[in-house]
Amino acid sequence: MRQTETELAQVLRTGPFHLALRTALSVRGLPLQRVQHHLAHRGVKLGVTSLSYWQQGVRRPRRRESLRAVRALEEVLALPDGSLLRLLRDGDAPAEGDRPAARSYRSLMEASGSVERLLAVMESPVDGGLHTVGHQERVRIGARRELAGRTSRHVVRAHHDGVDRYLAVHRGDAGCDPSRIAVRALENCRTGRVRWDLDAGVLVAELLFDTRLRSGETYLFGYGFEDGTGGASGEYVRGFTFGGGQYVLQVGFDEAALPVRCGRFAQVSAGAARGARGDLTLTGQHRTVHLVEEGVRPGLIGIDWDWE
């Protein structure tokens, strides 16, 4: 099945190189022999075997002649100038599993030590072998001003072979009891192990996929948390260890508890000043606010609100 122009534009931003090349070939509908023919007309000699290795990630173009061939490939595949070469310069090295550059949990949240310990208990690498392509999240604030729950519809891409699960992290508000928080597997996944740290108010849930992903494959799944165990909530923050992808956050309020002000913000790290601020207006009937981030960068994005 051919991939779409939207998917091609996305992977040209996030990489890795081999996946961008493979996607471009799929979208343009060009077999490798035809690509080789077009390259030859431009004075570039490149074997079908080399092209196949490049799109599989078995080998990477490094020599001067190979980089000249990549420039010609951009022309043959009608790609923006330098889009493939940039992915090679960005250094998505094979030793790192062709994954995008990642940030640590330590830079994203104060309870990072608890999260890292829980991930270690589940014998999972910190990056999980996945990065986000698209994420739509809905947060519900209850009548007591509490974080009642949240749901996610999540699209991820594997940067390792054999990935078959996702570890979702939920951090409640002050006074929450993670042992009472319910995990819901909503779409294309099922709940596995659930672990929590009572003092930190953090819960990590294992969501098991129906298949094992190959590097470069995408997967769509849905999940949620039913909380309602903490005190008054004043914000919702999402941390991103990887950049790339679209993020949509919607916060909805109970009619008995409406804030007087809502706004969006972004942070480079948990201890940094909040920037990129903007006011958000509650919709009348549905009592919601939202933000859309088209190209997420590693860091934090959120919505906060005032009650008085």
Phi, psi and chi 1 to 4 in degrees:
 res  aa     phi    psi   chi1   chi2   chi3   chi4
   1 MET       -  129.6 -177.3  179.5  -64.1      -
   2 ARG   -70.9  145.6  -76.2 -166.6 -170.3  176.2
   3 GLN   -87.2  171.3  -66.5  169.9  -77.5      -
   4 THR  -101.3  165.9   67.3      -      -      -
   5 GLU   -61.3  -36.5  -70.9  -76.0   -7.9      -
   6 THR   -62.3  -44.4  -59.9      -      -      -
   7 GLU   -63.6  -38.0  -69.7  173.8  -47.3      -
   8 LEU   -64.6  -45.9  174.9   57.2      -      -
   9 ALA   -60.3  -38.4      -      -      -      -
  10 GLN   -65.2  -48.3  171.8   64.6   36.8      -
  11 VAL   -74.3  -22.9   76.6      -      -      -
  12 LEU   -67.7  -25.1  -75.4  173.8      -      -
  13 ARG   -82.2  -40.3  -71.2 -164.6  -60.6  -90.8
  14 THR   -98.9  -22.7   63.7      -      -      -
  15 GLY    73.9 -167.0      -      -      -      -
  16 PRO   -74.0  175.0   29.1  -36.1      -      -
  17 PHE   -56.2  -48.9  168.0   81.5      -      -
  18 HIS   -63.3  -36.3   74.0  -85.8      -      -
  19 LEU   -71.3  -38.0 -178.7   57.5      -      -
  20 ALA   -62.6  -43.1      -      -      -      -
  21 LEU   -64.7  -44.8  175.9   58.1      -      -
  22 ARG   -62.7  -40.9 -171.3  162.5   72.3 -135.4
  23 THR   -66.0  -41.9  -56.6      -      -      -
  24 ALA   -61.7  -42.4      -      -      -      -
  25 LEU   -62.3  -39.7  -68.9  167.4      -      -
  26 SER   -67.4  -46.2  172.8      -      -      -
  27 VAL   -64.3  -40.5  170.5      -      -      -
  28 ARG   -79.0  -14.9  -57.8  -61.8 -178.1 -119.1
  29 GLY    68.7   32.2      -      -      -      -
  30 LEU  -104.1  121.5  -72.3  175.2      -      -
  31 PRO   -69.8  159.3   24.2  -31.6      -      -
  32 LEU   -62.2  -35.7  -62.7 -176.5      -      -
  33 GLN   -63.6  -36.8  -69.3   82.3   -3.1      -
  34 ARG   -69.9  -38.8 -166.9   65.7 -175.5  161.5
  35 VAL   -62.2  -43.4  173.2      -      -      -
  36 GLN   -58.8  -40.5 -177.9 -170.9   39.3      -
  37 HIS   -62.4  -45.4  176.4   75.0      -      -
  38 HIS   -63.9  -38.6  -75.4  -58.6      -      -
  39 LEU   -65.1  -40.5  -69.8  174.1      -      -
  40 ALA   -61.5  -37.6      -      -      -      -
  41 HIS   -65.5  -20.4  -90.4  -80.5      -      -
  42 ARG   -98.5   12.0  -70.8  166.6  170.1   77.9
  43 GLY    78.6   17.6      -      -      -      -
  44 VAL  -111.2  121.5  175.6      -      -      -
  45 LYS   -98.0  119.4  -67.6 -176.9  178.4 -179.6
  46 LEU  -146.9  128.8 -174.2   67.0      -      -
  47 GLY   -74.4  152.4      -      -      -      -
  48 VAL   -61.1  -35.9  170.1      -      -      -
  49 THR   -62.1  -42.6  -59.9      -      -      -
  50 SER   -63.4  -43.9  -66.0      -      -      -
  51 LEU   -59.0  -43.1  -83.4  168.3      -      -
  52 SER   -62.8  -43.5  179.0      -      -      -
  53 TYR   -63.2  -39.5  -77.5  166.1      -      -
  54 TRP   -63.2  -44.6  -72.6    0.7      -      -
  55 GLN   -74.7  -18.4   70.1  159.8  -18.5      -
  56 GLN   -89.9  -12.8  -66.1  176.0   57.5      -
  57 GLY    83.0   10.6      -      -      -      -
  58 VAL   -71.6  -39.2  175.9      -      -      -
  59 ARG  -133.5  159.5  -67.8 -179.6 -176.3  170.3
  60 ARG  -125.1  138.5  -71.2  164.7   55.9   84.8
  61 PRO   -68.2  125.5   21.3  -29.8      -      -
  62 ARG  -131.1  -35.5  -60.8 -176.5 -174.6  -80.5
  63 ARG   -72.3  162.6  -65.5 -179.4  -57.6  172.8
  64 ARG   -57.7  -42.9 -179.5  177.4  -60.7  176.8
  65 GLU   -64.2  -36.7  -63.0   82.4   -2.5      -
  66 SER   -69.0  -39.9  -63.0      -      -      -
  67 LEU   -67.2  -33.1  -64.3  178.8      -      -
  68 ARG   -63.6  -38.5  178.3  169.3  172.9 -104.1
  69 ALA   -65.7  -36.1      -      -      -      -
  70 VAL   -65.2  -40.9  172.4      -      -      -
  71 ARG   -59.6  -42.4  -68.6 -170.9 -173.8   92.4
  72 ALA   -67.0  -35.1      -      -      -      -
  73 LEU   -61.2  -39.4  -87.3  172.3      -      -
  74 GLU   -58.7  -38.3  -67.2  173.1  -12.4      -
  75 GLU   -71.7  -45.3 -176.9  178.8  -18.1      -
  76 VAL   -61.0  -40.6  169.5      -      -      -
  77 LEU   -91.3    6.2  -62.6  172.1      -      -
  78 ALA    55.2   50.1      -      -      -      -
  79 LEU  -104.3  156.7  -58.5  176.9      -      -
  80 PRO   -57.9  143.1  -24.1   33.5      -      -
  81 ASP   -56.0  129.6  -71.4  -15.3      -      -
  82 GLY    80.5    1.1      -      -      -      -
  83 SER   -68.0  -38.2   55.2      -      -      -
  84 LEU   -79.6  -39.6  -69.2  177.1      -      -
  85 LEU   -62.4  -35.8  -72.7  169.7      -      -
  86 ARG   -60.5  -38.9  179.3 -173.5   62.4   79.8
  87 LEU   -65.8  -32.4  -64.7  176.5      -      -
  88 LEU   -71.4  -39.8  -67.7  171.7      -      -
  89 ARG   -69.2  -29.9  -70.7 -164.3  -59.8  -91.0
  90 ASP   -68.9  -10.1  -76.2   -8.7      -      -
  91 GLY    74.1   43.6      -      -      -      -
  92 ASP   -78.4   77.2   47.5  -30.0      -      -
  93 ALA   -69.0  143.0      -      -      -      -
  94 PRO   -57.3  -32.7  -22.6   32.1      -      -
  95 ALA   -62.0  -21.5      -      -      -      -
  96 GLU   -97.0   11.9  -68.4  -65.9  -40.0      -
  97 GLY    72.9   24.1      -      -      -      -
  98 ASP    53.2   41.6  -79.7  -30.7      -      -
  99 ARG  -102.5  154.0   63.4  178.3  175.5   86.3
 100 PRO   -66.3  161.5  -15.8   28.0      -      -
 101 ALA   -61.8  137.8      -      -      -      -
 102 ALA  -120.2  154.2      -      -      -      -
 103 ARG  -102.4  155.9  -67.5  -83.8  -63.1  -82.3
 104 SER   -84.8  156.6   68.2      -      -      -
 105 TYR   -60.6  -30.3  -83.4  105.3      -      -
 106 ARG   -59.3  -32.2 -172.5  167.7  -69.8  107.0
 107 SER   -83.7  -10.1   68.5      -      -      -
 108 LEU  -106.5  -23.5  -61.8  179.4      -      -
 109 MET  -153.0  148.4   58.7 -170.8  -57.2      -
 110 GLU   -67.5  -28.5  -65.5  173.6   -1.3      -
 111 ALA   -91.2   27.8      -      -      -      -
 112 SER   -60.4  -36.8   60.5      -      -      -
 113 GLY   -60.9  -41.3      -      -      -      -
 114 SER   -64.7  -43.9  -62.1      -      -      -
 115 VAL   -61.5  -46.1  172.6      -      -      -
 116 GLU   -63.7  -36.3  -70.6  170.0  -10.3      -
 117 ARG   -66.7  -41.1  -75.3 -167.5  -64.5  -88.1
 118 LEU   -66.4  -38.8  -67.3  171.7      -      -
 119 LEU   -63.8  -38.0  -67.9  176.4      -      -
 120 ALA   -65.2  -39.2      -      -      -      -
 121 VAL   -59.9  -37.0  167.6      -      -      -
 122 MET   -84.9    4.1  -68.2 -173.0  171.5      -
 123 GLU    55.7   45.5  -60.5  176.7  -25.0      -
 124 SER  -115.7  139.2  169.4      -      -      -
 125 PRO   -65.5  153.3   23.3  -33.0      -      -
 126 VAL   -59.3  -38.8  173.1      -      -      -
 127 ASP   -82.8  -14.8   71.2   10.5      -      -
 128 GLY    69.9   -1.6      -      -      -      -
 129 GLY    77.5   11.3      -      -      -      -
 130 LEU  -133.3  151.2  -61.7  164.7      -      -
 131 HIS  -136.2  156.8   56.5  -81.2      -      -
 132 THR   -81.5  133.0  -66.0      -      -      -
 133 VAL   -98.5  -41.0  175.5      -      -      -
 134 GLY  -157.0  143.5      -      -      -      -
 135 HIS  -147.4  120.1 -170.5  175.8      -      -
 136 GLN  -112.5  123.6  -65.6 -176.5   -9.7      -
 137 GLU  -127.8  135.2 -169.7  164.0   30.8      -
 138 ARG  -120.6  127.4  -64.6 -177.3  177.3 -178.5
 139 VAL  -114.4  135.9  173.8      -      -      -
 140 ARG  -114.9  126.9  -56.0 -171.6  -33.0  -86.3
 141 ILE  -106.3  126.6  -55.7  -59.9      -      -
 142 GLY   -86.1 -175.9      -      -      -      -
 143 ALA   -66.9  -23.5      -      -      -      -
 144 ARG   -92.1   13.6  -63.2 -175.7  -64.2  102.2
 145 ARG    69.7   16.1  -58.5 -178.7  175.7  179.9
 146 GLU   -90.3  158.5   82.1  -77.4    8.8      -
 147 LEU   -74.1   99.6  173.1   59.1      -      -
 148 ALA   -74.9  -35.7      -      -      -      -
 149 GLY   171.6  176.2      -      -      -      -
 150 ARG  -153.9  151.4   64.2 -178.6  178.7   93.5
 151 THR  -129.8  151.4   58.0      -      -      -
 152 SER  -132.9  138.7  -72.2      -      -      -
 153 ARG  -115.1  114.6 -160.8  162.5 -168.6  -98.9
 154 HIS  -125.2  131.7 -153.2  157.3      -      -
 155 VAL  -115.7  124.6 -177.8      -      -      -
 156 VAL  -123.5  160.7  -66.0      -      -      -
 157 ARG  -125.1  135.6 -169.7 -172.9  -56.2  -82.8
 158 ALA   -81.2  137.0      -      -      -      -
 159 HIS  -113.5   15.1   48.5 -101.1      -      -
 160 HIS  -137.8  154.0  -62.7  -52.7      -      -
 161 ASP   -75.1  147.9  -73.0  -24.2      -      -
 162 GLY    87.1    7.1      -      -      -      -
 163 VAL   -71.6  129.3  180.0      -      -      -
 164 ASP  -136.9   18.8   63.6   -4.8      -      -
 165 ARG  -159.9  162.9   66.3 -160.4   60.9 -158.2
 166 TYR  -133.4  137.8  174.7   79.6      -      -
 167 LEU  -103.4  111.3  -65.4 -176.7      -      -
 168 ALA   -93.5  131.3      -      -      -      -
 169 VAL  -105.5  129.4  178.2      -      -      -
 170 HIS  -124.6  128.1  177.2   82.5      -      -
 171 ARG  -118.1  120.0 -173.2 -178.6 -174.8 -168.5
 172 GLY   -82.9  175.6      -      -      -      -
 173 ASP   -82.7  173.7  -72.6  -50.2      -      -
 174 ALA   -52.8  133.6      -      -      -      -
 175 GLY    86.1    2.2      -      -      -      -
 176 CYS   -71.3  159.8   75.7      -      -      -
 177 ASP  -122.7   95.1 -177.7   -6.9      -      -
 178 PRO   -62.0  -20.9   18.1  -29.4      -      -
 179 SER   -69.2  -16.9   67.7      -      -      -
 180 ARG  -102.7   -0.3  -66.0  166.9   47.7 -150.3
 181 ILE   -81.8  129.0  -64.7  173.1      -      -
 182 ALA   -93.8  137.9      -      -      -      -
 183 VAL  -101.5  133.0 -178.3      -      -      -
 184 ARG  -120.6  123.9  -66.0 -168.1  -64.7  153.4
 185 ALA   -92.7  115.2      -      -      -      -
 186 LEU  -102.5  -34.6  -57.8  174.7      -      -
 187 GLU  -155.2  126.1 -176.0  179.4    8.2      -
 188 ASN    58.3   28.2  -62.3  -31.5      -      -
 189 CYS  -159.3  168.5   64.6      -      -      -
 190 ARG  -139.8  155.1   62.5 -171.5 -171.6  -79.7
 191 THR   -78.3  132.2  -55.2      -      -      -
 192 GLY  -105.2 -128.0      -      -      -      -
 193 ARG   -74.2  146.8  -64.2  168.4  -66.0  174.4
 194 VAL  -129.8  127.5  178.6      -      -      -
 195 ARG  -132.4  153.4  -58.9  -71.0 -175.1  -90.1
 196 TRP  -147.5  162.8   59.2   78.6      -      -
 197 ASP  -121.7  109.1 -175.8  -40.8      -      -
 198 LEU   -63.8  -43.5 -171.8   61.0      -      -
 199 ASP   -65.1  -38.9  -66.7  -26.8      -      -
 200 ALA   -85.0  -13.0      -      -      -      -
 201 GLY    67.8   33.5      -      -      -      -
 202 VAL  -117.4  139.5  171.5      -      -      -
 203 LEU  -129.3  138.5  177.5  147.5      -      -
 204 VAL  -121.2  125.7  175.6      -      -      -
 205 ALA  -118.0  135.8      -      -      -      -
 206 GLU   -92.2  122.9 -177.1 -179.9   55.3      -
 207 LEU  -111.4  117.3  -59.8  166.1      -      -
 208 LEU   -93.0  130.3  -55.2  172.5      -      -
 209 PHE   -81.9  167.8  -59.5  160.7      -      -
 210 ASP   -87.9   -0.9  -62.0  -32.2      -      -
 211 THR  -153.3  164.1 -174.5      -      -      -
 212 ARG   -96.5  130.4  -72.2 -177.6  178.6  -88.4
 213 LEU   -89.5  144.6  -56.8  178.9      -      -
 214 ARG   -89.9  157.9  -65.5  177.7   56.9 -165.6
 215 SER   -56.8  128.3  178.7      -      -      -
 216 GLY    98.2  -17.2      -      -      -      -
 217 GLU   -77.5  149.9  -72.0 -174.0  -32.7      -
 218 THR  -105.1  160.5   57.3      -      -      -
 219 TYR  -149.0  136.3 -164.7   75.8      -      -
 220 LEU  -112.0  130.8 -175.7  152.2      -      -
 221 PHE  -150.6  162.6   60.4  108.1      -      -
 222 GLY  -131.1  145.5      -      -      -      -
 223 TYR  -157.0  169.5   58.8   94.3      -      -
 224 GLY  -160.1  168.1      -      -      -      -
 225 PHE  -129.1  132.1  -63.5   91.1      -      -
 226 GLU  -102.8  112.3  -66.7  -60.1  -39.9      -
 227 ASP  -107.5 -102.9 -167.0  -23.8      -      -
 228 GLY    71.6   15.8      -      -      -      -
 229 THR  -102.9   -8.1   67.1      -      -      -
 230 GLY  -101.9 -175.3      -      -      -      -
 231 GLY   -83.2 -161.6      -      -      -      -
 232 ALA   -62.3  135.9      -      -      -      -
 233 SER   -99.9  140.3 -180.0      -      -      -
 234 GLY  -122.8   -1.6      -      -      -      -
 235 GLU  -168.5  162.3   64.2 -179.2   19.9      -
 236 TYR  -134.2  128.7 -176.6   78.4      -      -
 237 VAL  -126.2  136.5 -173.9      -      -      -
 238 ARG  -118.1  127.6  162.9   64.9   60.3  175.7
 239 GLY   -99.2  142.6      -      -      -      -
 240 PHE  -122.8  116.2  -65.5   88.9      -      -
 241 THR   -77.9  -28.3   54.4      -      -      -
 242 PHE  -114.6  150.2  -66.9  107.3      -      -
 243 GLY   -90.1  174.5      -      -      -      -
 244 GLY    94.0  155.2      -      -      -      -
 245 GLY    89.9  166.1      -      -      -      -
 246 GLN  -103.0  141.2 -177.9 -167.0   73.6      -
 247 TYR  -128.3  129.5  176.7   60.1      -      -
 248 VAL  -122.4  124.1  179.7      -      -      -
 249 LEU  -120.5  127.4  170.6   61.5      -      -
 250 GLN  -123.3  131.8  176.4 -179.3  -85.9      -
 251 VAL  -116.4  126.9  179.3      -      -      -
 252 GLY  -116.5  143.0      -      -      -      -
 253 PHE  -116.9  142.6  -62.7   87.6      -      -
 254 ASP   -64.4  145.0 -171.5  -80.6      -      -
 255 GLU   -63.8  -19.4   62.4 -178.1   -9.5      -
 256 ALA   -84.6   -6.0      -      -      -      -
 257 ALA  -144.8   90.4      -      -      -      -
 258 LEU  -110.1  133.8  -61.1  179.3      -      -
 259 PRO   -75.5  161.0   29.9  -35.8      -      -
 260 VAL   -91.1  -17.3  -62.8      -      -      -
 261 ARG  -153.4  142.4 -176.6 -153.7   64.3   85.2
 262 CYS  -133.2  147.4  -63.4      -      -      -
 263 GLY  -155.4  161.4      -      -      -      -
 264 ARG  -104.7  161.2   61.2  170.8  -65.8  162.9
 265 PHE  -158.5  168.2   63.5   86.8      -      -
 266 ALA  -140.9  152.2      -      -      -      -
 267 GLN  -138.2  144.1  -75.1  177.3  -85.0      -
 268 VAL   -72.5  -38.7  175.2      -      -      -
 269 SER  -152.2  171.9   63.0      -      -      -
 270 ALA   -61.4  -33.7      -      -      -      -
 271 GLY   -92.0   -2.8      -      -      -      -
 272 ALA   -83.5  162.2      -      -      -      -
 273 ALA   -67.7  149.9      -      -      -      -
 274 ARG   -85.1  132.1  -68.4 -177.2  172.0  179.6
 275 GLY  -128.8 -166.4      -      -      -      -
 276 ALA    49.8   40.5      -      -      -      -
 277 ARG   -77.0  150.6  -77.9 -161.8  169.6  -86.1
 278 GLY  -161.8  141.6      -      -      -      -
 279 ASP   -75.2  146.9  -68.8  -26.3      -      -
 280 LEU  -123.4  139.9  -60.1  173.9      -      -
 281 THR  -106.9  129.7  -57.6      -      -      -
 282 LEU   -64.6  134.3  -86.3  173.7      -      -
 283 THR   -71.8  147.8   58.8      -      -      -
 284 GLY   -66.2  -62.2      -      -      -      -
 285 GLN   -72.5  -40.6 -178.4  179.3   -2.9      -
 286 HIS   -96.3  -10.7  -59.8  -72.4      -      -
 287 ARG    56.4   50.3  -55.3  177.0  -59.3  -81.7
 288 THR  -129.0  156.8   64.9      -      -      -
 289 VAL  -130.2  159.3  -69.3      -      -      -
 290 HIS  -152.5  164.2   78.2  -81.5      -      -
 291 LEU  -137.4  155.4   63.2   79.5      -      -
 292 VAL  -130.9  126.2  178.5      -      -      -
 293 GLU  -117.3  111.8 -167.8   73.0   19.4      -
 294 GLU   -72.2  -42.8  -66.5  -70.1   -9.1      -
 295 GLY  -128.4   92.3      -      -      -      -
 296 VAL   -66.2  139.4  170.7      -      -      -
 297 ARG  -107.2  153.3  -63.7 -178.5  179.2 -178.3
 298 PRO   -55.7  133.5  -25.7   35.5      -      -
 299 GLY   145.1 -149.9      -      -      -      -
 300 LEU  -127.2  142.8  -59.9  115.5      -      -
 301 ILE  -134.2  140.7  -60.4  171.4      -      -
 302 GLY  -163.6  176.6      -      -      -      -
 303 ILE  -125.4  132.6  -66.8  175.2      -      -
 304 ASP  -123.5  166.0   56.9    9.2      -      -
 305 TRP  -153.3  158.1   51.7   90.0      -      -
 306 ASP  -112.9  140.7  -65.4  -33.1      -      -
 307 TRP   -92.5  -26.4  -65.6  112.0      -      -
 308 GLU  -121.2      -  -54.3  -63.6  -20.2      -
